[in-house]
Amino acid sequence: MVTKLVCLGVLTLAALAQDIPNGIKYDLTGLTYPRIGRLARVQGVVTLKLTPSETESEIELISGNVLLVREPTDNLAKWRTNQPVTVNYIFKLTDPETAIVRVPKGDAFDRLILRMFHLATYTEEKQCLQLSGSDLSQVTEPRVVQQSPLTMEVRVAAPTSCLITVSGLLASR
């Protein structure tokens, strides 16, 4: 019974998924969200067309933001195909992970006075849990969107960088 359900699930998934044609060899190693695009908080779609020729494949930019174009162009240069293919690289930024931390109000004397009046001695603030120096880009496998002309899409997602402001420094200036 269980094996029949598993086989049915696998067949359903296979029917829903559109396979990549045999003549296309793709390579997504090294594809990340461009650093300048993350810092500028730019997201969007970069559309490139790969046309094979006898000596070298030709890559044509159809549309896309200038800050995002370099990474997909370098990545598409690694692809090998025997037919023209259009690839949509979809760049999306996600919210960074945050945690709520308790920050004490004032100094020890201020908190003593607050306790005397049964007031809160702390505030709750969101703090960013950003891992510095590491690239957290998530790249999905290419999927076929349209068969004729062949159009594929690759999704690249990355968390935005946290904006850190110190209110004491801003108030003193």
C-alpha positions as CSV (number, residue, x, y, z in Angstrom):
1,M,0.0,0.0,0.0
2,V,2.7,2.4,1.0
3,T,4.8,1.6,-2.1
4,K,1.8,2.2,-4.3
5,L,1.3,5.7,-2.8
6,V,5.0,6.5,-3.1
7,C,5.0,5.4,-6.8
8,L,1.9,7.4,-7.4
9,G,3.5,10.5,-5.9
10,V,6.6,10.1,-7.9
11,L,4.7,9.7,-11.1
12,T,2.6,12.8,-10.3
13,L,5.7,14.9,-9.7
14,A,7.3,13.6,-12.9
15,A,4.2,14.6,-14.9
16,L,4.2,18.1,-13.4
17,A,7.9,18.8,-13.9
18,Q,9.0,19.8,-17.3
19,D,12.4,18.3,-18.1
20,I,15.2,20.2,-19.5
21,P,16.0,19.2,-23.1
22,N,18.9,16.8,-23.6
23,G,20.9,19.3,-25.7
24,I,21.3,21.7,-22.8
25,K,24.2,21.4,-20.3
26,Y,23.9,24.0,-17.6
27,D,26.3,24.9,-14.8
28,L,25.1,27.1,-11.8
29,T,28.4,26.9,-9.8
30,G,29.5,30.4,-8.8
31,L,26.2,32.0,-9.4
32,T,25.4,34.4,-6.6
33,Y,23.4,37.5,-6.0
34,P,25.7,40.4,-7.0
35,R,27.0,42.2,-4.0
36,I,26.4,45.7,-5.4
37,G,22.8,44.7,-6.2
38,R,22.3,43.5,-2.6
39,L,23.8,46.7,-1.1
40,A,21.7,48.9,-3.5
41,R,18.6,46.6,-2.7
42,V,18.0,46.1,-6.4
43,Q,15.9,43.1,-7.5
44,G,14.3,42.1,-10.7
45,V,14.6,39.9,-13.8
46,V,17.6,39.7,-16.1
47,T,16.7,38.2,-19.5
48,L,19.5,36.8,-21.6
49,K,19.4,34.9,-24.9
50,L,22.1,32.2,-25.7
51,T,22.5,31.5,-29.3
52,P,25.0,28.7,-30.2
53,S,27.4,28.9,-33.1
54,E,30.2,26.7,-34.4
55,T,33.0,28.6,-32.7
56,E,31.5,30.3,-29.7
57,S,28.1,30.9,-28.2
58,E,26.7,34.4,-28.4
59,I,25.0,35.9,-25.4
60,E,22.6,38.8,-25.9
61,L,21.1,41.0,-23.2
62,I,17.4,41.4,-23.7
63,S,16.5,43.2,-20.5
64,G,17.6,43.7,-16.9
65,N,19.1,46.1,-14.4
66,V,22.8,47.0,-15.0
67,L,23.7,46.2,-11.4
68,L,22.5,42.6,-11.8
69,V,23.6,41.7,-15.4
70,R,27.3,40.6,-14.8
71,E,26.7,37.5,-12.7
72,P,24.1,35.9,-15.0
73,T,26.1,36.8,-18.1
74,D,29.2,35.0,-16.7
75,N,27.0,32.1,-15.7
76,L,25.3,31.7,-19.0
77,A,28.8,31.7,-20.7
78,K,29.3,28.3,-19.0
79,W,26.2,26.7,-20.5
80,R,26.4,24.5,-23.6
81,T,23.4,24.1,-26.0
82,N,22.6,23.1,-29.5
83,Q,19.5,25.3,-29.8
84,P,18.8,29.0,-28.9
85,V,17.5,29.4,-25.4
86,T,16.3,32.4,-23.4
87,V,17.0,32.4,-19.7
88,N,15.3,34.6,-17.2
89,Y,17.3,35.1,-14.0
90,I,15.0,36.2,-11.3
91,F,16.7,38.1,-8.5
92,K,14.7,38.5,-5.2
93,L,15.8,39.9,-1.9
94,T,14.4,38.4,1.3
95,D,14.1,40.0,4.8
96,P,17.0,39.3,7.1
97,E,16.5,37.1,10.2
98,T,15.9,39.1,13.3
99,A,15.5,38.4,17.0
100,I,13.9,40.4,19.8
101,V,16.3,41.3,22.6
102,R,15.7,43.0,25.9
103,V,17.7,46.3,26.4
104,P,17.9,47.8,29.8
105,K,16.6,51.4,30.2
106,G,19.1,54.0,31.5
107,D,21.6,53.1,34.2
108,A,21.2,51.2,37.5
109,F,19.8,54.3,39.4
110,D,17.2,54.9,36.6
111,R,16.1,51.3,36.8
112,L,15.8,51.6,40.6
113,I,13.4,54.5,40.2
114,L,11.5,52.7,37.5
115,R,11.1,49.7,39.8
116,M,9.8,51.9,42.6
117,F,6.9,52.9,40.4
118,H,6.4,49.4,39.0
119,L,7.4,50.5,35.5
120,A,9.3,48.4,32.9
121,T,13.1,48.5,33.3
122,Y,13.8,47.4,29.7
123,T,12.6,47.8,26.2
124,E,12.4,45.2,23.5
125,E,14.2,45.8,20.2
126,K,14.7,43.8,17.1
127,Q,18.3,42.9,16.4
128,C,19.6,41.6,13.1
129,L,21.1,38.0,13.1
130,Q,23.2,38.7,10.0
131,L,26.2,36.4,9.3
132,S,28.9,38.7,8.1
133,G,31.3,37.8,5.3
134,S,29.3,34.8,4.0
135,D,27.2,34.7,0.9
136,L,23.8,33.3,1.6
137,S,22.4,33.2,-2.0
138,Q,20.0,30.5,-2.8
139,V,19.9,29.4,-6.4
140,T,17.2,27.1,-7.8
141,E,17.7,24.6,-10.6
142,P,16.6,25.9,-14.0
143,R,13.1,25.1,-15.1
144,V,11.4,25.2,-18.5
145,V,8.8,28.0,-18.7
146,Q,8.0,27.7,-22.4
147,Q,8.9,25.1,-25.0
148,S,8.8,27.1,-28.2
149,P,10.8,29.3,-28.2
150,L,12.7,27.6,-25.4
151,T,12.5,29.8,-22.3
152,M,13.9,28.8,-18.9
153,E,14.1,30.5,-15.5
154,V,16.6,30.5,-12.7
155,R,15.7,32.0,-9.3
156,V,18.4,33.6,-7.1
157,A,17.4,34.8,-3.7
158,A,19.5,36.5,-0.9
159,P,18.8,38.2,2.4
160,T,19.1,42.0,2.5
161,S,21.8,43.4,4.6
162,C,20.8,44.9,7.9
163,L,20.8,48.6,8.4
164,I,22.6,49.4,11.7
165,T,22.0,52.8,13.2
166,V,23.1,54.0,16.6
167,S,20.6,56.6,17.8
168,G,23.1,58.1,20.2
169,L,25.4,59.0,17.4
170,L,22.6,60.4,15.3
171,A,21.3,62.6,18.2
172,S,24.8,64.0,19.0
173,R,25.5,65.3,15.5
